[in-house]
Amino acid sequence: MAKEKKKIGIIGAGKMGGALLGGILRAGIVSPQELIVADQDRRRLEELKEKFEIEATALNRRAAEAEMVILAVKPQVVGEVIDDIAKVVKTETLLVSIAAGVPLGFIEKRLGKECPVIRAMPNTPAMIGEGATALAAGRKAAEKEMALARRVFEAVGKTVVVKEELMDAVTGLSGSGPAYVFTVMEALADGGVQMGLDRETARLLAVQTVLGSAKLALVSDLHFGELRDMVTSPGGTTIAGLRALEEGKIRATIMAAVEAATRRSQALGRS
């Protein structure tokens, strides 16, 4: 007897695929019985099957039979995965790719059929439900498909919709951004240790300072500069620290990091 068609199929059960899987189920978008995941790592499949009570398979084609298919695989293998599933993907199937740098045009052409395709760029905080995801619609993706994609990715954080030509900038900012923030956090903690704090205390203070600052910025209508000025008293400690940051060109350096990552994403897309 043929197995029933699933509502959502996820191809790729790595960190991001697993994060989406957990978020989708926690949000109740579908039941475990309506979701299927495919991966080549059989140990990972058994782990997910036991944890979430879902169908798990090594066959990408089985997951591609779902109504909505999420490609959560590395950019280097997107082409071969599409070749594998193209025959079972229907024109009504919604295909969402989270492969960094892979253009919508490449996916649509490789599929060889007129199904709706959406490109997504989530980031690693999606693993704890605090991700930032940008979505770009393909030629056939209408408002209905975009609404469904937003619902899925809002299960693991905040979502924005952008034009595809801006997806490389999204990659450079929020896609790579957690690495920049972790570097700043490490430097903050190291500075505390340099000034005499023990490592554990310095780490806690650095993490909570970044977390609290981010939450304050999220709920406030104030410009980042105004929030900074709230901490900066005339002749005080903060302005002395800010001067040191400016001497180190921290803002120009971070802006350059976003630009470099964006350029790299563009180069990957062309190749």
N, C-alpha and C positions, 0 to 999 in steps of 0.2 A: 504494500500500500504506500502511495506517495506521501511524503511528509508535507504538513501544511505550510503554506507560505507565511513568512514572518513579516512583521511590520517594519523592523529595523534590523539591518545587517551591518556588522562592523568588521572590516577586513584589516587586521593588524591589531594585536593585543598587547602592544608595548605600553609605555607610560601614558601616552596621550589616549590611545585607544581604550586602555583600562580606566582612565579617568572619566572619559565620556560614558563608558558602560555603566560605571557606578553612579554618575550623576543622573543619567537617564532613568535608571531604576529608582533612585532615591526620590526623584521628582514625580514619579508615577506616570511618566509620559507613555510608557508601555509596561506591560507585565513581563516577568521573566520568560514566560511562555511565548511571548511575541517578539523576542529578541534572540539573535544568533550572532556568534562571533567566530571568525576564522583566523587561524594563525598556523605557522609551520612549527612552532614550539609546542610539542604535545604536553610537556610538563606544565607549561603555562595554561594550556587549554583545560587540563584536569583541575588546576587550581581555581580557575574562574568558574568552571562547571560546578565544582563543589561549593564555592563561596556564594554564587548567585543563583544556582539551580537553573541555568540557561542551557541552551543547546550550543555546543562548541565543536568545531570541525576543523580539519586540516584542508578542506576543500573550499577555496575561494568562491567557486561557482555556486556552491550551496548558499553561502551568505549573500551572494549577488542576486538571488531570487527574491529577496525582500523588497518591500515597497519603497523603502529608503535605504540607500547603501552609503556607508561612510568609509572612504578610503583613508585609513590611518597608517599608511606605510611610508617608508623612506622615499624621497624624490627619485633616487636612482632606480627604483624598481617599479615605479608607477606604470611605465609603459608595458612591461611584461605582465603586470597584474591586470591591466585593462585588456590586453590581448587574451588573457585567460578567461575573463568574465564576459567579454563583449557579446557572445552568443546568447547568454541567458538574461542579460539586461534588456528590459522592455522599454518601449518609448515612453511609458508612463512612470518608469522608475525615476526617483529623485536620487542623483548621485552627488555626494558632497566629498570634496577632496581637501585634506588638511596638509598635503605635501607641500612644503615650503618651496616657493620659486617656480612651481609648475603651472604654466598659464592655462586658462580655461580653454583657449583655442586648441592647445595640444591635446587635452583630454577629449574635447568634443570631436576632433578630427580622428583621433585614435579609436574612439568608440564606433564611429561610422554610423551613428543613428541619432535621431532627433529627440533625445530625452533631455530633461532639464538638468543642468549641472551648476553647482555652486562651489565656489572656492572659499575656504575658511582658513584663517590664521589664528589659532589659539596659542596660549603660552602655558608654561609649566605650572603656574599656580592653579590651573584648572584641576590639578590633582587633589586640591583641598577645597574645591568649589569657589575659588577666588580668581579665576582666570579672566583674561581680557581677550576677546575674539572679534576679529573683523570678518565680515562676509561680503563677497562680491558675486553678483548674479551673472550667469551665462546667458546666452541668447534666448534659450527656451524657458528659463526660470522666471515664473510669474510671481505675483504677490503671495499666492497661496503657498508656493514652495519656500519662499523666503521666510514667511511666517513660521513654517514648520522648522526650518533650520534655526531660526532665532530661538524658538522654544527649546530646542535640543541644547544649544550652546549656552543659553541662559541658565540651564540646569547646573553649569559649572562656572558661572561668573557673569560678567558684564559683556554685552554684545553691541557692536556698531556695524553699520552698513556703509561701505565705501565703493567707489568705482575701482575696477580692477587695476587701473594704472597706478593706484595708490597703495596697492597691496605690498609692494616692495618696501615702501616707507613704513608701513605697519610692521613688517618683519623687522626692520631696523630699529623701530622704537619698542613696541610691546613684545614682539616675538623674541628678540635678543635682550630686551630690557632687564629681565630678571637677573641676568649675569652681571649687568652693570650695577644693579642695586646690591647684589650680594658682595660685589667688590667694595662698594662704599661701606657696607655694613662691616666687612672684615677690617677695613681701614679704621673705622670708628672704634671698633673693639681693640685693635692694635694700639691706637692712640691712648685709650684708657689704660691698657697694660703698661705702656711706656711711662705713663704718669703715676703708676703705682697700684692700680686696681688689679685684683686677681683675675685670671682669664674667664672664669665662669661668670663673675659679676659683670665684667666688661661686655661679655657676649650678650647677657640678658638685657643690659641697659641699651646696647646698640640695637638689638632686635626690637625691643619695645618702643624705642624712640622712633624708629622707621615705621613701625606698625601704627603707632598713635598719630604720627604726622600724616600718614597716608589717609587714615580714617578722618582726621580733621579736615584735610583738603577735600575729601569726597563729599562731606556734608556741608561744606562752606561754599558760599558764592564769591568769596574773596579771591583776588588774584594771588598767585604764588608769592609774588613780591610783598603783598600786603600781609600775608601770613608770616613771612619771614620778618617783616618789620615789627610784628607783635612780640617777637622774641628779642629784638635788637634795641637795647637801651643806649642812650648817648654815653660814650666813653666807657661802655661796659665790656663784659667778657665776650659776648657774641660778636660784636663788631670787630674785635681783635681777631677772632677766629675766622670771620668772613674775609677779612683783609688777607689772611694767609691763603685762603682758598682762591681768592682772586689772583694773588701772586702766582699761584700754581695753575692758573687758567683752567679751573675746574669746569666752568660752564662751556668754554670753547672745546675742551677735551671731550666732554660728554656729547656735545652736539656733533663733533667729528666722529665719535663712535657710532652714533645713529646713522650718519652719512655713509661711513665705511661699510656698515652692515647692509644698508640699503643698496649700495653699489654692488656688493657681493651677491645679494639676492637677485638683482637685475641680471648679473652675469650668469648665474645659475639658470635663470629662466631662458636666456638666449641659447645656452648650451643644451 
